[in-house]
């Protein structure tokens, strides 16, 4: 009987121990939870990055205090669900990554603060949406370091200006009516650019070149003129080559290179090479435009675009009086 009573008393003692241990653990857990306060934003908008159209979830995206209220955390885990919460899209993980398939959608996220032992300290939940904030771009230009052309009968013609370089010389319109080609371009940085013409393909022709900025009017060839020269200046050379160098210090401005001849009615093939001190070429319009919508392949979501096309048409032919 005493043995039986003794057994009951031992059992009661063990029960008290278990109760006390549970109380201590619960108090410890409450203490840990009290040290990990998580407060989230009501709704978060996440933009995919420009490089790979992805975004890795972090607690800083969702918490109002960047987890300062939870100083004991070691890392966070995330679970992403559909907006209604009914479908798990990304199971609970430390490394939750969104890709372009999440664009233009709304979602629910739960995040857990974890200590170094993998114990959950606290959790929180909020919603977010995914957008592509990087502006779409259009590129219709390419870099040119050379250009081939032909002066042909039937091209536009104009009255050429005399080969003098403003502001040191006085530009005067001559009585020559010559065919010409126009090459429009821009530059991407201020630099000294060298233009070299090879006229060996037309041994009976003396080529002439004039460089303009912000417009070329064949009826007023001295207006907007930067410089001009010809093969063999001051002694015209048939089939000769020549070069000139100019400081082009207005990136994005429209420059015009006019290629023509010294004598009336001359024609022939020519080749230009372009270079600069820093190795840049000239930028010209490319008919094959590249439209970059970044991460969003659905053009219907883009809306009206405010596009600035840097440049120009590549080469045109005609007759004009310069």
Secondary structure, 3 states (H helix, E strand, C coil): CHHHHHHHHHHHHHHHHHHHHHHHHHHHHHHHHHCECCCECCEEEEECCCCCCCEECCHHHHECCCCCCECCCCEEEEEEEECCCCCEEEEEECCCEECHHHCCCEEEEEEEEECCCCCEEEEEEEEEEEECCCCCEEEEEEEECEEEEEECCCCCEEEEECCCCCCCCCCCEEEEEEEEEEEEEECCCCEEEEEEEECCCCCCCCEEEEEEECCCCCCCCCCCEEEEEECCCCCCCCCCCEEEEEEECCCCCCEEEEEEECCCCCCEEEEEEEEECCCCCEEEEEEEEEEECCCCCCHHHCCCCCCCCCCCCCEEEEECCC
